[in-house]
Amino acid sequence: MTRWGLIGASTIAHEWVIDAIRAEGGEIVSVMSTSAERGQKYAADHGIAKSVTSVDALVHDQDVDAVYISTTNELHKDQVLAAAAARKHVLCEKPLAMSLADAKAMVEACHAAGVVLGTNHHLRNAASHTAMRDAIAAGKIGKPLAARVFHAVYLPPHLQGWRLDKPEAGGGVILDITVHDTDTLRYVLGDDPVEAVAASQIGGLGKVGLADGVMGVLRFKSGLIAQFHDGFTTKYAETGFEIHGSEGSLVGRNVMTQRPIGTVTLRNAEGETELKLDHKNLYETGIAKFHAAILGKGQPPATGEDGVWSLAAGLAVTEAAKTGNVQKINPGL
């Protein structure tokens, strides 16, 4: 059994990750919050035995084998480095850090310590995206030429906070959502982005210059071009993920979500076929693979290196939107 400590008494842990850890045979033994009152209430509400107020207290707890980090983005680097120094395995929320140098330092520290580092890109665990990846690998659409991702949603009031008003914490739609698009494209295509163009907007929620909507295009090593639209402001939009190839198209609907839902249709010369999807809880799937990685069986769904790639793309999109110029994407790995 893997024993977990939570760094951050967060909403995502409350809504998804705590249940996923327990469903996959893990135990949560401690939670860290800088507010003793918040931490104690969170621990009581979730049946967690210990509540501490410092990262050091949590990572040096002998009862903790792995940590899940879901604090704001500017805190991730120091928390991951502390966990690595204490020889704890790490599952960290995206984006890994605020800079590529910091993200690569986190990856290197975990490698040096011999601990698993995973980035919590949950969309890799969706049956829809795995089915699309498998169909492409099997040649069902020929050569992939273009992609389209629409991931504009509405950020509910209980999640708004720092995402809309704290640039120093990595707020804004690009580091929150566009990084997921990039990672999902990399997973499905088996291809890496090399440049980005983008335009952003502040459509009513973003403050102090933070974008709450963005559109752009990524160019991949293979020559494929991928259009994306991400937002916090569209209450009634659906999400989608499409790959168009020389011999067919894959059309996913309502698949850019934390929930195990959505459909994928294959369109080619034979007509339309809906792919069979074995929908399962995305976070449970991810935790199961993380537990296996701790035992030396494979890797987490998204590694630390994958997190560096998605951050590199997110930073390039941010700069492209700011300058209006094409930006190269180079994670430096």
C-alpha positions in Angstrom: 0.0 0.0 0.0 1.2 3.5 -0.9 0.8 6.0 1.9 0.3 9.6 0.6 0.7 13.1 2.0 -1.2 16.0 0.5 0.7 19.2 0.0 -2.2 21.6 -0.3 -5.7 21.3 1.1 -7.1 21.8 -2.4 -10.4 21.6 -4.2 -9.1 19.2 -6.8 -7.9 16.8 -4.1 -11.3 17.1 -2.4 -13.3 16.5 -5.7 -11.1 13.9 -7.4 -7.7 12.8 -6.1 -8.5 11.7 -2.5 -11.2 9.3 -3.7 -8.9 8.1 -6.6 -6.0 7.3 -4.2 -8.3 5.3 -1.9 -10.1 3.6 -4.8 -6.7 2.3 -6.0 -5.6 0.9 -2.6 -3.7 3.9 -1.3 -3.9 5.5 2.1 -3.8 9.3 2.8 -2.0 9.8 6.1 -1.4 13.6 6.3 -2.3 16.9 4.7 -0.3 20.1 4.8 -1.9 23.6 4.8 -0.2 26.8 5.9 -3.5 27.5 7.8 -3.7 25.2 10.8 -7.4 25.8 11.0 -8.1 25.0 7.4 -5.8 21.9 7.5 -7.5 20.5 10.6 -10.9 21.0 9.2 -9.9 19.5 5.8 -8.3 16.5 7.6 -11.4 15.9 9.7 -13.8 16.3 6.7 -11.8 13.7 4.7 -10.8 11.2 7.4 -7.1 12.1 7.3 -5.2 11.3 10.5 -2.7 14.1 10.5 -2.6 17.8 9.7 0.6 19.8 9.5 1.5 23.4 8.5 4.9 22.9 6.8 6.2 21.0 3.9 9.2 19.8 5.9 6.9 18.3 8.5 5.0 16.4 5.9 7.9 15.1 3.7 9.9 14.0 6.7 7.0 12.0 8.1 8.1 8.3 8.0 4.6 7.3 7.3 4.5 9.1 4.0 5.7 7.3 0.8 4.4 9.8 -1.9 3.1 13.3 -2.0 0.4 14.9 -4.2 1.2 18.6 -4.7 -1.8 20.9 -5.6 -0.7 24.3 -4.3 -0.5 27.3 -6.5 2.0 27.1 -9.3 4.8 29.3 -7.9 5.1 27.0 -4.9 5.6 23.8 -6.9 9.4 23.9 -7.4 10.5 24.3 -3.7 7.9 21.7 -2.6 9.0 19.1 -5.2 12.7 19.7 -4.3 11.8 19.2 -0.6 10.0 15.9 -1.4 12.8 14.6 -3.6 15.4 15.4 -0.9 13.3 13.4 1.5 13.0 10.5 -1.0 9.3 10.8 -1.5 7.6 10.1 -4.8 5.8 13.1 -6.3 2.6 13.6 -8.3 2.5 17.4 -9.1 -0.2 19.4 -10.6 0.4 21.2 -13.9 2.1 23.4 -14.8 5.1 22.0 -13.1 6.6 25.4 -12.4 6.7 29.0 -13.6 9.9 28.7 -15.7 11.5 26.0 -17.7 14.7 26.2 -15.6 12.7 25.5 -12.5 10.8 22.6 -14.1 13.9 21.0 -15.4 15.5 21.3 -11.9 12.6 19.5 -10.5 12.9 16.6 -13.0 16.6 16.4 -12.3 16.2 16.4 -8.6 13.7 13.5 -8.7 15.9 11.5 -11.1 18.9 12.0 -8.8 16.9 11.0 -5.7 15.5 7.9 -7.5 11.9 8.8 -7.0 9.0 8.9 -9.4 7.8 12.3 -10.7 4.5 12.5 -12.4 2.6 15.5 -13.8 -1.1 15.4 -13.3 -2.2 15.7 -16.9 -5.4 13.8 -16.3 -6.7 13.9 -19.9 -4.1 11.3 -21.0 -6.2 8.8 -18.9 -9.4 9.4 -20.9 -10.7 6.4 -22.9 -11.5 8.8 -25.7 -7.9 10.0 -26.2 -6.4 6.5 -25.8 -8.9 5.2 -28.5 -7.8 8.1 -30.8 -4.2 7.4 -30.2 -4.6 3.7 -31.0 -6.7 4.5 -34.1 -3.9 6.8 -35.4 -1.2 4.3 -34.6 -3.2 1.6 -36.5 -3.3 3.9 -39.6 -7.1 4.5 -39.5 -6.8 8.1 -40.7 -3.6 7.9 -42.8 -1.1 10.6 -42.2 -2.2 13.1 -39.5 -2.3 16.6 -41.0 -4.3 18.8 -38.8 -5.9 19.0 -35.4 -8.5 21.1 -33.6 -9.0 21.4 -29.9 -11.8 23.4 -28.4 -11.4 23.6 -24.6 -13.3 26.8 -23.8 -15.4 26.3 -20.7 -16.8 28.3 -17.8 -14.6 28.6 -14.7 -17.1 28.1 -11.8 -17.0 30.7 -9.0 -15.5 28.4 -6.4 -12.4 27.9 -8.7 -12.0 31.5 -9.9 -9.8 33.2 -7.2 -6.1 33.2 -8.0 -6.6 31.8 -11.6 -8.0 35.2 -12.5 -6.0 37.8 -10.5 -2.6 36.5 -9.6 0.0 36.5 -12.4 2.7 35.7 -9.8 0.9 32.4 -9.1 0.7 31.4 -12.8 -3.0 32.4 -13.2 -4.7 32.8 -16.6 -6.2 30.4 -19.1 -2.9 29.5 -20.9 -1.1 27.9 -18.0 -4.3 26.4 -16.7 -5.9 24.9 -19.9 -3.6 25.3 -22.9 -1.0 23.2 -21.2 -3.6 20.4 -21.1 -4.3 20.8 -24.8 -0.6 20.5 -25.6 -0.1 17.4 -23.5 -3.1 15.7 -24.9 -2.0 16.4 -28.5 1.4 15.0 -27.7 -0.1 11.9 -26.2 -2.6 11.2 -29.1 -0.2 12.1 -31.9 3.1 10.9 -30.6 4.5 14.1 -31.9 6.0 17.3 -30.4 5.1 21.0 -31.0 7.9 23.2 -32.3 6.3 26.7 -32.7 3.2 28.7 -31.6 1.2 31.7 -32.7 -1.7 33.0 -30.5 -4.0 35.8 -29.6 -5.5 36.2 -26.1 -8.4 38.2 -24.7 -9.8 39.4 -21.4 -13.4 38.6 -21.8 -14.9 39.6 -18.5 -13.3 37.4 -15.8 -9.5 38.0 -16.1 -8.0 40.8 -14.0 -4.6 42.6 -13.9 -3.8 41.6 -17.4 -4.5 37.9 -17.1 -6.1 36.3 -20.2 -9.4 34.4 -19.8 -9.5 33.4 -23.4 -7.0 32.4 -26.1 -6.9 31.1 -29.6 -3.8 29.9 -31.5 -2.0 27.4 -33.7 0.8 25.0 -32.8 3.0 23.5 -35.5 4.4 20.0 -34.8 7.6 18.3 -35.9 5.8 16.3 -38.4 4.3 19.4 -40.0 0.9 18.9 -38.5 -0.9 22.1 -37.5 -3.2 22.2 -34.5 -5.8 25.0 -33.8 -6.8 25.6 -30.2 -9.4 27.7 -28.4 -9.3 27.8 -24.6 -11.4 29.9 -22.3 -12.9 30.5 -18.8 -15.8 32.5 -20.0 -18.0 30.3 -22.3 -20.9 28.9 -20.2 -22.6 26.9 -22.9 -19.8 25.7 -25.2 -19.0 22.0 -25.7 -15.5 20.7 -25.8 -13.9 18.7 -28.6 -10.7 17.2 -29.9 -10.3 16.4 -33.6 -7.5 14.9 -35.7 -7.8 15.1 -39.5 -5.6 12.9 -41.7 -5.0 12.0 -45.3 -7.4 9.1 -45.2 -9.9 9.9 -42.4 -10.8 12.0 -39.4 -11.4 11.4 -35.7 -13.9 13.6 -34.1 -14.2 13.6 -30.3 -17.0 15.5 -28.6 -17.2 16.5 -24.9 -13.9 14.8 -24.2 -11.8 17.7 -22.7 -13.3 17.1 -19.2 -12.4 15.5 -15.9 -15.4 13.2 -16.2 -15.3 9.9 -18.0 -17.7 10.8 -20.8 -17.7 11.8 -24.5 -17.8 10.1 -27.9 -15.3 9.6 -30.7 -16.4 9.1 -34.3 -14.1 7.8 -37.1 -15.0 9.2 -40.5 -13.4 7.7 -43.6 -14.3 6.2 -47.0 -16.4 3.6 -45.3 -18.6 6.1 -43.6 -18.9 6.9 -39.9 -18.1 4.6 -37.0 -18.4 5.4 -33.4 -15.4 4.0 -31.5 -16.1 1.8 -28.5 -14.9 3.5 -25.4 -14.3 1.8 -22.0 -14.9 4.9 -19.9 -13.3 4.8 -16.4 -12.5 7.4 -13.8 -9.5 9.4 -15.2 -7.9 10.0 -11.8 -8.2 6.4 -10.7 -6.6 5.3 -13.9 -3.8 7.8 -13.4 -3.2 6.8 -9.7 -3.1 3.1 -10.6 -0.3 3.7 -13.1 1.5 6.0 -10.6 1.3 3.2 -8.0 2.7 0.7 -10.5 5.5 3.1 -11.4 6.6 3.3 -7.8 6.9 -0.5 -7.9 9.1 -0.2 -11.0 6.4 -1.2 -13.4 6.2 1.4 -16.2 5.8 5.1 -15.9 3.2 7.5 -14.6 0.8 8.5 -17.4 2.5 11.9 -17.8 6.1 12.1 -16.6 8.1 15.1 -15.3 9.5 15.4 -18.8 6.0 15.6 -20.2 5.3 18.4 -17.8 8.3 20.3 -19.0 7.0 19.9 -22.6 3.6 21.3 -21.8 5.1 24.2 -19.8 7.4 25.0 -22.7 4.4 25.2 -25.0 2.4 27.2 -22.5 5.1 29.8 -22.1 5.6 30.0 -25.9 1.8 30.6 -26.3 1.9 33.3 -23.6 4.8 35.1 -25.4 3.2 34.7 -28.8 0.0 36.3 -27.6 1.9 39.1 -25.9 4.2 39.9 -28.9 2.2 38.8 -31.9 5.2 36.9 -33.2 5.8 33.2 -33.9 7.5 31.6 -30.8 9.7 28.6 -30.9 8.9 25.8 -28.5 12.0 24.2 -27.0 11.9 22.4 -23.7 15.7 22.0 -23.6 15.5 18.3 -22.6 
